[in-house]
Amino acid sequence: MKTITLNDGVTIPVIGFGTFRIPADGSTYRAVREAIDLGYRHVDTALMYGNEAEVGRAVRDSGIPRAELFVTSKLWISHYGYERAKVGLERSLRTLGLDYVDLYLLHQPYGDLVGAWRALEEGKAAGRIRSIGVSNMTVNLWNRYVSAFDTIPSVDQIECHPLAQQRAIRDFLAPKGVKVECWGPLAQGRTELLTDPTIGAIAEAHGRDVGQIILHFELQEGLIVLPKSVRAERIRSNLEVFDFDLTEEEMAAIRALDKNAVMRDPETPGVGEMLLAKYPLDD
């Protein structure tokens, strides 16, 4: 598995296994075990997903030494603020059944991020977190919140795929050494992307499927990707993307598909309140 080094010196596998919307009915456990068995070494979960317990059990049961697995989780907005964030972190670690997480993110850019970030910094200093970052930050939101942090995040996890390539935030973060992780790297299966004739032609030329071309494009752009599936054949194929390269002409053709077509704009008024009402996540 290829890795890159974050701005704090922590190495992270460039492909992670996403678990958003995989139910905690045994499905998450089975999918994560399958992924690890096939060679994934990076698993992404969150308190809000409701499946941290199954992710943690799969990691513990995998037979892979803990130091060789990279586990990400995220603090939900109901636990923002300094004191609440400490509670949220300990809840995630307890639910996961792990002594530490490799990456811990502020899941959404709403509320008392500054207080929560201070608690994450303390969690990192105490060895409960190896690396800390943010999620769903635009340039405007970064300037509003992150500019007040004492330390710079290592990661911004955002929606990113060929239809929404997020050039503004990527160009903004690159000089800061902040890596971009793509949630929804396959646009959560949007037909418009998966049936695009440009990508289809490139896939045919390389003898690959469309998903592999999309993921490889993102990796070749220097991004970290978090594909998700519960199907063993798709979990496997999403990992088989390292043994070919796209030409500069092919890369340019996929770059030209960008429409800034995000599924949800984090700057839309009322999003934070809507999310907190939908997922209150009390202790």
N, C-alpha and C positions, 0 to 999 in steps of 0.2 A: 504494500500500500504506500503510495507517495504521500509525503508530508510537506508542509511548509512551516516556517518559523514565524511566530507572532512577535509583536513589538516588545513583549516582555520576556522573550527567549523560550517560551513554551512551544513545542512542536505539535501540530494538529494534522490528522489525516485529511486529505483534500476531498474525500467523499465520506459523508456521514449517512447513517440510516435514519431517515425521518420517521416519526411515530405519530404525527398529528392525525387525529380522527381514527386511529386504530383502537378499537374498544378494549377495555380492561376486563374481558371475559375469557381470557386465555389466548386471545388473538395476538395481543402485543407480545406476550411471552414467546409464543411460537414463532412469530415473525422475527423478533430480535435474535432468538437462538439460531434460526435459519440464516439470518444475515451474518452473524458471527461465524457460524460454521463455514460459510462460503467465503469469508475473508474480510468482512467489514471489521474495522477496529475503532469506529467512531459511531456513537449512538446519540441521537438528539431527542430529548423529551422536555416536558415542562409541567409545573404544578397544574396549570390550567388544563392540560390534556387528560388528567385523571388516570394516567397509566404508569406513573413513576414506579409503583410497587412492582409491576410486571417487568419493567425494564431492568430494575435493580436485581430482581431474582434471576432473570436471564443472564445478566452479566456475572452474577455470582456462580451460577450453575454451568457456565460455559466451559470451564476448565482452562481458560486463558488467564494468565497472571494479570491481576488488576492493573499493574503498571503499563501493560501493553494495550489497554483499552482506554479510549477517550470518551468520557461521558459528559454530555451537556444537559443542563436543566436551566429553568428560567423562573425568576421571581414575578409573581402576578401583581397587578396594580392594587389589589386589596391589601397587599403587604408592603406598600411603599411607605416611606418615612423611615427614619433611623431605627427606632425600636421595633417597629413592625417587620422591617426587613430581616432583622436578626431572627425573629420568630419564623419567618418564611423560609429562610435558609435552613434552619434546624429541622423544620418540618420536611423539607425536600430530602435532606440527608437521612432522616429517620425513615421516611417512606421508601426511599431507594435502598436502604440498608447498607449504605456505603459511608466510609469515613470521610471522603472528600469527593468533590466533583472537579472535573478538569476544566470546565468552562461554565460560568454562571452568568446569565444575562438578565438585564432589566427587560422584561418581555414587551412592554408597550411604553410609549413616550408621553405619559399623562400622570399628573399628580406630583408628589414630592420625590422626584428623582434624585435630587441632591442629597437628601437624608438617606435614601435607600443606598445610593452609591457609596456613601461613607461606611455603611454597614458592610457592603461587599468588600471594600478595601480592607476592613478589619478582618473579615472572613478569610481573605487571601493571606494577610499577614499571619494569621493563626494556622494556616495550612489546611483550612477547610475547603478552599477553592484554589485552584492553580492559576486560573486566568479569568478575568472579568470583562464583560462587554455589554453592549446595548443591542436593541432590536427595533426595527421599523423607524429608524431615524432618517429624516430628510435633512437637507442642508439647513433649512430654516429651523427645524426642531433641534438639530445639533447645536446651532448657535444660541438657541434659547436656553437649553438645559446643560449640555455637555461643557460648554464654555465655563460653567461654574464649578465643574468637578476639579478636585485636586490632582487627579491622575487621568491620563488619557485611556479610553477603552482599547482593548486589543481587537475587537470584532464589532461589526454592525451587521446583524442578520436581517436581511430585507427580502421582500418579494423581488425576484430577479429571474428573467427568462428572456428568450429572443423577442417577445412582444413588448417587454418592459425591461430594457437593459440598464436603466438607472445610471446613465452616464454622469449626471450632475453630481450625485452623492459619491459615486466611485472616483471621479476626478478630484473631488474635494478631499476625500479620505486618503488617497494614494500618497501624497506628500507627508502625511502624518503617520504612515506605516500601519494604518488600521486596515485589516483584512475584511473583505465583504463575503458573507455567507449567503447563499441563495436558498431561501425557503420557496417551495413551489417551483423548482428549477424546470419542471416540465409543464408549468402553468396549470397545475392540478388537472391535467388531462384535457385542456380546452381543445376542442376539435379544430378550431382555426389554426392552432399551432401544429398539432399532430398530423394534419392532412395538408400542410403547406407544400406546394409543389416544388419550391426551391429546396427545402430540406429533404423532401422525398427523392429528388434527383441526386443530391449529394449522398444520401444513404445508399441508393442503388449503386452509385459509382464506387463506394467503398465496401459494398457487401455487408452493410450494417442496417440495423433498424433505426427508425427515426429518433427514438429516445436516446440511443447511444450517440447519434450525431449531435443532438442538442446538449447532452451532458458534456461531451468532449469539447464542443464549442465553448462552453462556460469554463471548463477547466483550462483550455488553451488561452482564455482571457485572463487567467490568474485568479479565478473565483473558487470558493469552496462550495460544494453542492450537497444538498440533503434530499435525495430522492426517496420516495416512500412507495412501498407495495406490500401486499400480503401474499402475493403469488411467487412461489419459489423461482419460477423461470424468469420473472421480471426482476426479482431481487438479484439474481445471478447476472442477467444481461446488463443491468445498470452499473455493475462493477467492471464489466469487460470493455473498458473504454480507454485503455492506456497503450494499446499496441498499434495505433495508427495516428496519423496527424492530418489535419485539414490544411489545404493550401491557403495562401493569403487571399486568393480569389474567392475560395469557398467561405473563408471567414468574413470577407467583405460582403458577400451575398447575404449571409445570415445577419450581419450587423445592420444591413439595410431593411430588415424586417421590423426594426424597432418602431413602435407606435406609442410608446409611453402608456400602454394599455394595462395599467395596474388594476387589480381586482378591488382594492380599497385604498384610497389615498389617506395616509395617516394624518394629514393636515385638515381633513374634513371636520368642521365643527360638530361637537357632540359625540364623536366616536368613543372617547374615553368613558363618558358617562354610560353610553350604550353597552360597552363591553363589561363595565363593572356591574351593571344591572343584570346582564345576561349570565355572568360568571362571578357571583359574589365571593365564593371560596372563603368562607369563614374558617377559623381555626378548628 
